[in-house]
Amino acid sequence: MIDVPDRPIRLGTRRSPLAMAQAEEARERLCKAHGWPLEAVKIVPVTASGDKIQDRPLADIGGKALWTKELDQWLIAGEIDFAVHSAKDVETWRPLEMTIAAVLEREDVRDVLVGVASLSALAPGARIGTSAPRRAAQVLHLRPDCEVVSFRGNVATRLGKLASGEADATLLALAGLNRLGQGHVGTPLSLEGWLPAPGQGAIAIECRAADAATAALLAAIDHAPSHAALMAERDLLAALGGNCHSAIGVHTRAEGADLRLCAAIYTLDGTEKVEREARFSAGDRDGPRRLAAALLAGASPALSACFDPP
Ligand SMILES: NCc1[nH]cc(CCC(=O)O)c1CC(=O)O
């Protein structure tokens, strides 16, 4: 056990209800792990640019950086000691000053379909609300007759848009719904036909790479299997040169000391899909690179053009 700190440790988070729920979870785990009262960790909410601009797709206004930019600045300036993120929203390439010091145990990684019981039950020409290129491509791949309509905003906003008839169905991460106590909403999609986003369902905690003291505190709440899976998925993204414009799905399973990744890439209109699997030992950074190469080797020029590998 480590003594109760002299001053509260500052946890930076976005302000959305989901981000706040994740921050609370991280605070509770950290305090419990060290035997501290909850007051030992102070939650510092930061308004992210991604939350201010709600009328345009994320991919058009600067991508995932808009979720982390302000928190990154606060962390580098020393205004907060660590930041709690949805791993899915953390950009592929991070400032060198940061490190992912802990990953909390991953929630259910599946997407849920809300508004209709199954994709096959959608009426011809139905409208699907989503702003995620992956979800749009996956829907169009299975149901090319459907129309994708832009759906930004937090979970409650999106459910509100669905309720007011802006779309016939929408797709959300079950992890987010569970953390908001709304896990009953919608039907989970099987991982056999519908791969989630890299990092989906995982909470990544970043601190300054030079701050060994905070990193040591955070190590107590790291969930090693979730961390290994997240790193493999992030390595895959990096090797593909994926970003918020690309449609990439991946599911990682642990098999003994190995990881098995099943991944798919799509053209944005969903016409083309390449799916490949790879098994490699956890921590083998070359495994994700080989999987990325296999995916790109199977892609047409049009699909390859969606990626910019290093
Ligand atoms: N892009 C927003 C976002 N970032 C993380 C989650 C869900 C929680 C998670 O994946 O951990 C969501 C909402 C959604 O996709 O429905």
The ligand as an SDF file (V2000), in Angstrom:
LIG
                    3D

 16 16  0  0  0  0  0  0  0  0999 V2000
  -16.9930    7.5420  -30.2380 N   0  0  0  0  0  0  0  0  0  0  0  0
  -17.6880    7.7300  -29.0010 C   0  0  0  0  0  0  0  0  0  0  0  0
  -17.4940    6.6020  -28.0780 C   0  0  0  0  0  0  0  0  0  0  0  0
  -16.2920    6.3560  -27.5450 N   0  0  0  0  0  0  0  0  0  0  0  0
  -16.4070    5.2270  -26.7720 C   0  0  0  0  0  0  0  0  0  0  0  0
  -17.7200    4.8040  -26.8310 C   0  0  0  0  0  0  0  0  0  0  0  0
  -18.2920    3.6330  -26.1870 C   0  0  0  0  0  0  0  0  0  0  0  0
  -17.5250    3.0030  -25.0670 C   0  0  0  0  0  0  0  0  0  0  0  0
  -16.3510    2.1910  -25.4800 C   0  0  0  0  0  0  0  0  0  0  0  0
  -16.1840    1.7740  -26.6370 O   0  0  0  0  0  0  0  0  0  0  0  0
  -15.5460    1.9390  -24.5820 O   0  0  0  0  0  0  0  0  0  0  0  0
  -18.4160    5.6700  -27.6510 C   0  0  0  0  0  0  0  0  0  0  0  0
  -19.8560    5.6230  -27.9750 C   0  0  0  0  0  0  0  0  0  0  0  0
  -20.2470    4.5680  -28.9600 C   0  0  0  0  0  0  0  0  0  0  0  0
  -19.4690    4.1710  -29.8350 O   0  0  0  0  0  0  0  0  0  0  0  0
  -21.3870    4.1100  -28.8740 O   0  0  0  0  0  0  0  0  0  0  0  0
  1  2  1  0
  2  3  1  0
  3  4  1  0
  3 12  2  0
  4  5  1  0
  5  6  2  0
  6  7  1  0
  6 12  1  0
  7  8  1  0
  8  9  1  0
  9 10  2  0
  9 11  1  0
 12 13  1  0
 13 14  1  0
 14 15  2  0
 14 16  1  0
M  END
$$$$
